[in-house]
Amino acid sequence: LAGRGHRRVLLGLQHMLIPFLPASNLFFVVGVTVGERLLYPSTVGLAIVIASFGQHIDRHSLRAASRPAFMRWPIILGFALMLAYTYGCALRVGQWASSEALYAADAAAWPRSVKTRHQLGTVYHAQGRHEEALRHYEASLGILDDNALTDHCVAQIYIETGRYSEALTRFEKIMGGHGVGFSAFNLWMLYVDYGFTLVALTRFEEAVPALEYGLQRNTAVPHGLNAMGFARASLHQLQEAQDAFAKGLEYDPDNGIIWNNLAVVWMVAGALQQAAQGLEKALVLEPDHPSFVHNALLLRHAAQHAGELSGRPKLELFFSRAT
């Protein structure tokens, strides 16, 4: 080709074929991410070949200007194709205006895409549109049921909406599966949320090992540390509970719930002065929280009656969704 003066065509074919061979997975598997990027130069090569072909037709038409107009149909079709691609490009660029528009368009065009339905679910989940998110998560699982990451997202919605028994059912399904979607970098959030659910269901002894495993992999999870402190306090392990709440405050020092829970541990331990300081910080952050007010009244009564508590202090949980 180069010897016949078609160097541009040869250049285009090189760009097409050389990257396409590894992207085709014929000789070895390169994976989706690498394969997708290898197709970019292949597309450029195809564009070069088409441009060279169009230039050849244009030169041929100029030499044969006396030929009938219908002989120029390749140029007309080329322009029509370019207009169609321009319209399609403009439409697609508009869909990139937001994640919702992008994934909604993809889901409409390809409703049986596991990844697309999951991603659209995450968009609605982040917006607090739980029922719509659940619909797309379940649609994704309807295509590929053994997808632990999608089941975890469903469990998170159940946690956020207080449906802890349903969340536990999802976690049990995940633990009995192949863990698709989880690896070393994100396994912590599965175990932290699983342990959190067990705490919410007052299954404290079962919750502690799950929380310990998750927090060993990633300690910077305030809601997990709070749940650990909650479980330890409920098991009357006050020193361990204090340590967990204190560690939670290292990562989230303005969290009123953790301050309240730490104050509860101090109240039960008889350290009323420290409890007063903890409750003061909690009430500054959330002055109308009913549990904080309840505990403050208990503390005042205890201070007036030689440390005797007239009721049971209230611990609180909170959940922050990890993605």
MISE-835333 format. One record per residue (C-alpha): residue number from 1; residue in three letters; x, y, z. Coordinates in steps of 0.5 Angstrom, whole numbers. Layout:
<sites>
NUM,ALA,X,Y,Z .
...
</sites>
This chain:
<sites>
1,LEU,0,0,0 .
2,ALA,6,5,2 .
3,GLY,9,3,-5 .
4,ARG,3,5,-9 .
5,GLY,2,12,-5 .
6,HIS,-3,10,0 .
7,ARG,1,11,6 .
8,ARG,-5,15,10 .
9,VAL,-9,8,9 .
10,LEU,-3,4,11 .
11,LEU,-3,9,17 .
12,GLY,-10,8,19 .
13,LEU,-10,0,18 .
14,GLN,-4,0,23 .
15,HIS,-8,4,28 .
16,MET,-14,0,27 .
17,LEU,-11,-7,27 .
18,ILE,-5,-7,32 .
19,PRO,-9,-4,38 .
20,PHE,-15,-8,36 .
21,LEU,-11,-15,37 .
22,PRO,-10,-15,44 .
23,ALA,-17,-12,45 .
24,SER,-20,-18,42 .
25,ASN,-18,-22,48 .
26,LEU,-16,-27,42 .
27,PHE,-9,-29,45 .
28,PHE,-10,-26,52 .
29,VAL,-15,-23,57 .
30,VAL,-14,-16,58 .
31,GLY,-20,-14,62 .
32,VAL,-26,-9,60 .
33,THR,-22,-3,62 .
34,VAL,-16,-4,58 .
35,GLY,-20,-6,52 .
36,GLU,-24,0,52 .
37,ARG,-18,4,52 .
38,LEU,-15,0,46 .
39,LEU,-21,1,42 .
40,TYR,-20,9,42 .
41,PRO,-14,9,37 .
42,SER,-17,3,33 .
43,THR,-23,8,32 .
44,VAL,-18,14,30 .
45,GLY,-15,9,25 .
46,LEU,-22,7,22 .
47,ALA,-23,15,22 .
48,ILE,-17,16,18 .
49,VAL,-18,10,13 .
50,ILE,-25,13,12 .
51,ALA,-22,20,10 .
52,SER,-17,17,6 .
53,PHE,-23,13,2 .
54,GLY,-27,19,2 .
55,GLN,-21,23,-1 .
56,HIS,-20,18,-6 .
57,ILE,-27,18,-9 .
58,ASP,-27,26,-9 .
59,ARG,-21,26,-13 .
60,HIS,-24,21,-18 .
61,SER,-30,25,-18 .
62,LEU,-26,31,-21 .
63,ARG,-23,27,-26 .
64,ALA,-30,24,-28 .
65,ALA,-34,31,-28 .
66,SER,-37,29,-34 .
67,ARG,-40,23,-31 .
68,PRO,-48,23,-29 .
69,ALA,-50,26,-22 .
70,PHE,-52,19,-19 .
71,MET,-45,16,-20 .
72,ARG,-43,21,-14 .
73,TRP,-48,17,-9 .
74,PRO,-42,15,-4 .
75,ILE,-40,23,-3 .
76,ILE,-48,24,-2 .
77,LEU,-48,18,3 .
78,GLY,-42,20,7 .
79,PHE,-45,27,8 .
80,ALA,-52,24,10 .
81,LEU,-48,19,15 .
82,MET,-44,25,18 .
83,LEU,-50,28,19 .
84,ALA,-53,22,23 .
85,TYR,-47,21,27 .
86,THR,-47,29,29 .
87,TYR,-54,28,31 .
88,GLY,-53,22,35 .
89,CYS,-47,25,38 .
90,ALA,-51,32,40 .
91,LEU,-56,27,43 .
92,ARG,-51,23,47 .
93,VAL,-47,29,50 .
94,GLY,-54,32,52 .
95,GLN,-55,26,56 .
96,TRP,-48,27,60 .
97,ALA,-51,33,63 .
98,SER,-52,29,69 .
99,SER,-51,22,72 .
100,GLU,-59,21,72 .
101,ALA,-60,23,65 .
102,LEU,-54,18,63 .
103,TYR,-56,12,66 .
104,ALA,-63,13,65 .
105,ALA,-62,13,58 .
106,ASP,-57,7,58 .
107,ALA,-62,3,62 .
108,ALA,-68,5,57 .
109,ALA,-64,3,51 .
110,TRP,-61,-4,55 .
111,PRO,-65,-6,60 .
112,ARG,-62,-12,61 .
113,SER,-55,-9,63 .
114,VAL,-53,-11,70 .
115,LYS,-48,-5,71 .
116,THR,-53,0,68 .
117,ARG,-59,-2,73 .
118,HIS,-54,-2,79 .
119,GLN,-51,5,77 .
120,LEU,-58,8,76 .
121,GLY,-60,5,83 .
122,THR,-54,8,86 .
123,VAL,-56,15,83 .
124,TYR,-63,15,86 .
125,HIS,-60,12,92 .
126,ALA,-56,18,93 .
127,GLN,-62,23,92 .
128,GLY,-66,19,97 .
129,ARG,-71,16,92 .
130,HIS,-71,9,96 .
131,GLU,-76,6,92 .
132,GLU,-74,8,85 .
133,ALA,-67,5,87 .
134,LEU,-70,-1,90 .
135,ARG,-73,-2,83 .
136,HIS,-67,-2,79 .
137,TYR,-63,-6,84 .
138,GLU,-68,-11,84 .
139,ALA,-68,-11,76 .
140,SER,-60,-12,76 .
141,LEU,-61,-18,81 .
142,GLY,-66,-21,77 .
143,ILE,-61,-21,71 .
144,LEU,-55,-23,76 .
145,ASP,-57,-25,83 .
146,ASP,-50,-27,85 .
147,ASN,-48,-20,86 .
148,ALA,-46,-18,93 .
149,LEU,-45,-11,92 .
150,THR,-52,-10,89 .
151,ASP,-55,-14,95 .
152,HIS,-51,-9,100 .
153,CYS,-54,-3,97 .
154,VAL,-61,-6,98 .
155,ALA,-59,-8,105 .
156,GLN,-56,0,106 .
157,ILE,-63,2,104 .
158,TYR,-67,-3,109 .
159,ILE,-62,0,114 .
160,GLU,-63,7,113 .
161,THR,-71,6,113 .
162,GLY,-71,2,119 .
163,ARG,-72,-5,116 .
164,TYR,-67,-8,120 .
165,SER,-69,-15,119 .
166,GLU,-70,-15,112 .
167,ALA,-63,-12,112 .
168,LEU,-60,-18,116 .
169,THR,-64,-23,111 .
170,ARG,-59,-19,105 .
171,PHE,-53,-20,109 .
172,GLU,-54,-27,110 .
173,LYS,-55,-28,103 .
174,ILE,-49,-24,101 .
175,MET,-45,-28,107 .
176,GLY,-47,-35,103 .
177,GLY,-45,-33,96 .
178,HIS,-39,-31,92 .
179,GLY,-38,-24,95 .
180,VAL,-38,-21,88 .
181,GLY,-36,-14,88 .
182,PHE,-32,-14,94 .
183,SER,-25,-15,95 .
184,ALA,-19,-12,100 .
185,PHE,-21,-5,99 .
186,ASN,-28,-5,101 .
187,LEU,-29,-11,105 .
188,TRP,-29,-7,111 .
189,MET,-36,-4,109 .
190,LEU,-40,-10,108 .
191,TYR,-38,-13,115 .
192,VAL,-39,-6,119 .
193,ASP,-46,-5,116 .
194,TYR,-47,-13,118 .
195,GLY,-45,-11,125 .
196,PHE,-49,-5,125 .
197,THR,-55,-9,123 .
198,LEU,-54,-14,129 .
199,VAL,-53,-8,134 .
200,ALA,-60,-5,131 .
201,LEU,-63,-12,132 .
202,THR,-60,-13,139 .
203,ARG,-56,-19,137 .
204,PHE,-50,-16,141 .
205,GLU,-45,-22,142 .
206,GLU,-46,-23,134 .
207,ALA,-45,-16,132 .
208,VAL,-38,-15,136 .
209,PRO,-34,-20,131 .
210,ALA,-37,-17,125 .
211,LEU,-35,-10,127 .
212,GLU,-28,-12,130 .
213,TYR,-27,-15,123 .
214,GLY,-29,-9,119 .
215,LEU,-26,-4,123 .
216,GLN,-19,-7,123 .
217,ARG,-19,-6,116 .
218,ASN,-22,1,116 .
219,THR,-22,4,123 .
220,ALA,-24,11,120 .
221,VAL,-32,9,120 .
222,PRO,-35,13,126 .
223,HIS,-42,10,125 .
224,GLY,-38,3,126 .
225,LEU,-34,5,132 .
226,ASN,-41,8,135 .
227,ALA,-44,1,134 .
228,MET,-38,-2,137 .
229,GLY,-39,2,143 .
230,PHE,-46,1,143 .
231,ALA,-45,-7,143 .
232,ARG,-40,-6,148 .
233,ALA,-44,-2,153 .
234,SER,-50,-7,152 .
235,LEU,-46,-12,154 .
236,HIS,-43,-8,160 .
237,GLN,-36,-8,158 .
238,LEU,-35,-1,159 .
239,GLN,-28,0,158 .
240,GLU,-28,-3,151 .
241,ALA,-35,2,150 .
242,GLN,-31,8,152 .
243,ASP,-25,6,148 .
244,ALA,-30,5,142 .
245,PHE,-33,12,143 .
246,ALA,-27,16,144 .
247,LYS,-24,13,138 .
248,GLY,-30,15,134 .
249,LEU,-30,22,136 .
250,GLU,-23,22,134 .
251,TYR,-26,22,127 .
252,ASP,-32,26,128 .
253,PRO,-31,30,134 .
254,ASP,-38,34,133 .
255,ASN,-42,28,133 .
256,GLY,-47,29,138 .
257,ILE,-50,22,139 .
258,ILE,-43,19,140 .
259,TRP,-42,25,146 .
260,ASN,-48,23,149 .
261,ASN,-47,15,148 .
262,LEU,-40,17,152 .
263,ALA,-43,21,157 .
264,VAL,-48,15,158 .
265,VAL,-42,10,159 .
266,TRP,-39,15,164 .
267,MET,-46,16,168 .
268,VAL,-46,8,169 .
269,ALA,-39,8,171 .
270,GLY,-41,13,176 .
271,ALA,-36,19,173 .
272,LEU,-42,24,174 .
273,GLN,-37,30,172 .
274,GLN,-35,27,166 .
275,ALA,-42,25,164 .
276,ALA,-44,32,165 .
277,GLN,-39,35,160 .
278,GLY,-40,30,155 .
279,LEU,-48,31,155 .
280,GLU,-46,39,155 .
281,LYS,-43,38,148 .
282,ALA,-48,33,146 .
283,LEU,-54,38,148 .
284,VAL,-50,44,145 .
285,LEU,-50,40,138 .
286,GLU,-57,38,138 .
287,PRO,-61,41,144 .
288,ASP,-67,38,142 .
289,HIS,-65,31,142 .
290,PRO,-70,27,146 .
291,SER,-65,22,148 .
292,PHE,-60,27,150 .
293,VAL,-65,31,154 .
294,HIS,-68,25,158 .
295,ASN,-60,23,160 .
296,ALA,-59,30,162 .
297,LEU,-65,29,167 .
298,LEU,-63,23,169 .
299,LEU,-56,26,171 .
300,ARG,-59,32,174 .
301,HIS,-63,27,179 .
302,ALA,-57,22,180 .
303,ALA,-53,29,182 .
304,GLN,-58,30,187 .
305,HIS,-59,23,190 .
306,ALA,-51,21,191 .
307,GLY,-51,18,184 .
308,GLU,-57,14,184 .
309,LEU,-60,13,177 .
310,SER,-67,14,177 .
311,GLY,-68,10,170 .
312,ARG,-64,7,164 .
313,PRO,-60,12,160 .
314,LYS,-61,12,153 .
315,LEU,-56,10,147 .
316,GLU,-57,12,140 .
317,LEU,-55,9,133 .
318,PHE,-53,13,127 .
319,PHE,-52,11,120 .
320,SER,-47,14,115 .
321,ARG,-48,10,108 .
322,ALA,-41,8,105 .
323,THR,-40,8,98 .
</sites>
